[in-house]
């Protein structure tokens, strides 16, 4: 398959990749912003104008040992890496970056058979000392048409309910129907570890507590 590599400071317009198969599609940019759509609904909050906080499914990596913080893509932290490259191929998007001793590789793919998006994160400590790393995923759940979310963002948020299933390493979200004829819409996020050990999960559903005042 043809692969296009994009560096952090590549000239020209912002590069994007569209992954999809009928029901599910995902738009991912070279900076890490984007949106996942299912049957015409925005799964996460997204705006075409980057001035309005474009949005996306973000992954934050915190090096607790060396007090450094960055994100899998350039956005949203905008932390300057020592190396950054994005590879666009027909079936996936790969983010490669290095921050200090840590190499982060993030692959975004869609299941060809189910409405499932997979984001695989590989962390490699290239230094000599052990490190404690904290990984946090963040997105603003919408589960509604973009026009409805743009027009009535605060009202739209009132119908989102979340639930944690720590024994299954999962978070559930659903959009509560606003009328008797409107169907419920559900989504789930699940953490699966391929190797290594990770500690207990923390989770929060309050945007203000996570981002904080003044961002």
For each residue, the residues with C-beta under 8 A, 3 or more apart:
1: 89 90 91
2: 89 90
3: 87 88 89
4: 15 87 88 89
5: 85 86 87 88
6: 10 15 30 85 86 87 88
7: 10 84 85 86
8: 30 74 81 84 85
9:
10: 6 7 15 30
11:
12: 15
13:
14: 29 30 31
15: 4 6 10 12 29 30 86 88
16: 27 28 29 30 34
17: 27 28 29 88 93
18: 25 26 27
19: 25 26 27 28 91 92 93 108 109 110
20: 24 25 26 110
21: 24 25 110 112
22:
23: 38 39 115
24: 20 21 36 37 38 110 115 116 117
25: 18 19 20 21 36 37 110
26: 18 19 20 34 35 36 37 108 110 117
27: 16 17 18 19 34 35 36 37 46
28: 16 17 19 32 33 34 56 93 108
29: 14 15 16 17 32 33 34 54 56 73
30: 6 8 10 14 15 16 73 74 86 88
31: 14 73 74 75
32: 28 29 56 58 71 72 73 74 75 76 95
33: 28 29 46 50 54 55 56 73 75 76
34: 16 26 27 28 29 46 54 56 57
35: 26 27 42 43 44 46 55 56
36: 24 25 26 27 42 43 44 57 117
37: 24 25 26 27 40 41 42 43
38: 23 24 41 43 115 187
39: 23
40: 37 145
41: 37 38 142 143 144 145 185
42: 35 36 37 45 46 142 143 144 145 146 149
43: 35 36 37 38 139 141 142 143 187
44: 35 36 55 56 57 139 140 141 142
45: 42 55 139 140 141 142 149 153
46: 27 33 34 35 42 54 55 56 142 146
47: 50 52 53 54 55 150
48: 54
49: 52 54
50: 33 47 53 54
51:
52: 47 49
53: 47 50
54: 29 33 34 46 47 48 49 50 75
55: 33 35 44 45 46 47 139 140
56: 28 29 32 33 34 35 44 46 73 75 76 139
57: 34 36 44 117 119 137 138 139
58: 32 71 72 73 75 76 137 138 139
59: 71 72 73 106 119 121 135 136 137 138
60: 69 70 71 72 77 134 135 136 137 138
61: 69 70 71 72 99 102 104 123 133 134 135
62: 68 69 133 134 135 136
63: 66 67 68 69 99 100 102 131 132 133
64: 67 131 132 133 134
65: 129 130 131 132
66: 63 100 101 131
67: 63 64
68: 62 63 79 99 100
69: 60 61 62 63 77 79
70: 60 61 77 79 81 97 99 104
71: 32 58 59 60 61 74 75 76 77 79
72: 32 58 59 60 61 95 97 104 106 121
73: 29 30 31 32 33 56 58 59 86 95 106
74: 8 30 31 32 71 78 84
75: 31 32 33 54 56 58 71 78
76: 32 33 56 58 71
77: 60 69 70 71
78: 74 75
79: 68 69 70 71 99
80:
81: 8 70 84 97 98 99
82: 98 99 100
83: 96 97 98
84: 7 8 74 81 95 96 97 98
85: 5 6 7 8 95 96 97
86: 5 6 7 15 30 73 93 94 95 96
87: 3 4 5 6 93 94 96
88: 3 4 5 6 15 17 30 93
89: 1 2 3 4 92 93 94
90: 1 2
91: 1 19 109
92: 19 89 107 108 109
93: 17 19 28 86 87 88 89 107 108
94: 86 87 89 105 106 107 108
95: 32 72 73 84 85 86 104 105 106 107 108
96: 83 84 85 86 87 103 104 105
97: 70 72 81 83 84 85 103 104
98: 81 82 83 84 102 103 104 126
99: 61 63 68 70 79 81 82 102 104
100: 63 66 68 82 127
101: 66 125 126 127 129 131
102: 61 63 98 99 123 124 125 126 127 131 133
103: 96 97 98 123 124 126
104: 61 70 72 95 96 97 98 99 121 122 123 124
105: 94 95 96 121 122 124
106: 59 72 73 94 95 119 120 121 122
107: 92 93 94 95 118 119 120 122
108: 19 26 28 92 93 94 95 117 118 119
109: 19 91 92 117 118 120
110: 19 20 21 24 25 26 116 117 118
111: 114 115 116 117 118
112: 21
113:
114: 111
115: 23 24 38 111
116: 24 110 111
117: 24 26 36 57 108 109 110 111
118: 107 108 109 110 111
119: 57 59 106 107 108 137
120: 106 107 109
121: 59 72 104 105 106 135
122: 104 105 106 107
123: 61 102 103 104 133 135
124: 102 103 104 105
125: 101 102 130 131
126: 98 101 102 103
127: 100 101 102 131
128:
129: 65 101
130: 65 125
131: 63 64 65 66 101 102 125 127
132: 63 64 65
133: 61 62 63 64 102 123
134: 60 61 62 64
135: 59 60 61 62 121 123
136: 59 60 62
137: 57 58 59 60 119 189
138: 57 58 59 60 210
139: 43 44 45 55 56 57 58
140: 44 45 55 207
141: 43 44 45 160 162 173 187
142: 41 42 43 44 45 46 146 149 156 160
143: 41 42 43 160 173 174 175 185 187
144: 41 42 148 149 156 175 185
145: 40 41 42 148 149
146: 42 46 142 149 150
147: 150 151
148: 144 145 151 152 156
149: 42 45 142 144 145 146 152 153 156
150: 47 146 147 153
151: 147 148
152: 148 149 155 156
153: 45 149 150 156 157
154: 157 158
155: 152 158
156: 142 144 148 149 152 153 159 160
157: 153 154 160
158: 154 155
159: 156 175 176 177 178
160: 141 142 143 156 157 173 174 175 176
161: 173 174 176
162: 141 171 172 173 205
163: 171 172 173
164: 170 171 172 203
165: 168 169 170 171 172
166: 169 200 201 203
167:
168: 165 190
169: 165 166 190 191 192 201
170: 164 165 188 189 190 191
171: 162 163 164 165 188 189 203
172: 162 163 164 165 186 187 188
173: 141 143 160 161 162 163 186 187 188 189
174: 143 160 161 184 185 186 187
175: 143 144 159 160 184 185
176: 159 160 161 184
177: 159 180 181 182 183 184
178: 159 182
179: 182
180: 177
181: 177
182: 177 178 179
183: 177
184: 174 175 176 177
185: 41 143 144 174 175
186: 172 173 174
187: 38 43 141 143 172 173 174
188: 170 171 172 173
189: 137 170 171 173
190: 168 169 170
191: 169 170 201
192: 169
193: 196 197 198
194:
195:
196: 193
197: 193
198: 193
199:
200: 166
201: 166 169 191
202:
203: 164 166 171
204: 209 210
205: 162
206: 209 210
207: 140 210 211
208: 211 212 213
209: 204 206 212
210: 138 204 206 207
211: 207 208 215
212: 208 209 215
213: 208
214:
215: 211 212
